[in-house]
Amino acid sequence: MTPLKMPPKVEGDGARAMARPEVERLKMFENAPNSGQYLYHLASDIRSFTRAETESAVVKCTPVEVQRVARLLAKLKGRYLAQVVDLGSLKRASIGELDIGELRRAREMAEEVERGLNALREAIERGDLPLDGVKSEYP
């Protein structure tokens, strides 16, 4: 039986047995949260779930590791820009599909690492990812 459906009517002794759980269920709906309250608690639950899953998935994270990701991003951006400049070089007669494919791959790699670094930063800011050797601003 779902909470949105009314139970079937029961006659006799069964009616008395069904009355108590139904009264309890109706009382539960009297104290039901409104949608704003529910969404507030849902956001809190999501933060708690995310924090717990992150802590179990990322065994240890240090500022040095985050800085290595930042350096990797800088290298990838530099390589991408070098490829763009190379396309305009006087040495090239034409630009082919292979050149564009390599350029696209370099851009996608830089963008993906940048998204990852931003995700790390946001997780650190929210307190979802504690950094070894750094005091957390969150309890």
Secondary structure as the mmCIF struct_conf table of DSSP 4:
data_model
#
loop_
_struct_conf.conf_type_id
_struct_conf.id
_struct_conf.beg_label_comp_id
_struct_conf.beg_label_asym_id
_struct_conf.beg_label_seq_id
_struct_conf.end_label_comp_id
_struct_conf.end_label_asym_id
_struct_conf.end_label_seq_id
TURN_TY1_P TURN_TY1_P1 PRO A 3 LEU A 4
BEND BEND1 LYS A 5 LYS A 5
HELX_LH_PP_P HELX_LH_PP_P1 MET A 6 LYS A 9
TURN_TY1_P TURN_TY1_P2 GLY A 12 GLY A 12
HELX_RH_AL_P HELX_RH_AL_P1 ASP A 13 GLU A 30
TURN_TY1_P TURN_TY1_P3 ASN A 31 ASN A 31
HELX_LH_PP_P HELX_LH_PP_P2 ALA A 32 ASN A 34
HELX_RH_AL_P HELX_RH_AL_P2 SER A 35 ALA A 57
HELX_RH_AL_P HELX_RH_AL_P3 PRO A 63 LEU A 87
TURN_TY1_P TURN_TY1_P4 GLY A 88 GLY A 88
TURN_TY1_P TURN_TY1_P5 LEU A 90 LYS A 91
BEND BEND2 ALA A 93 ALA A 93
HELX_RH_AL_P HELX_RH_AL_P4 GLU A 97 ARG A 126
TURN_TY1_P TURN_TY1_P6 GLY A 127 GLY A 127
BEND BEND3 ASP A 128 LEU A 129
HELX_LH_PP_P HELX_LH_PP_P3 PRO A 130 LEU A 131
TURN_TY1_P TURN_TY1_P7 ASP A 132 GLY A 133
BEND BEND4 VAL A 134 VAL A 134
BEND BEND5 GLU A 137 GLU A 137
#
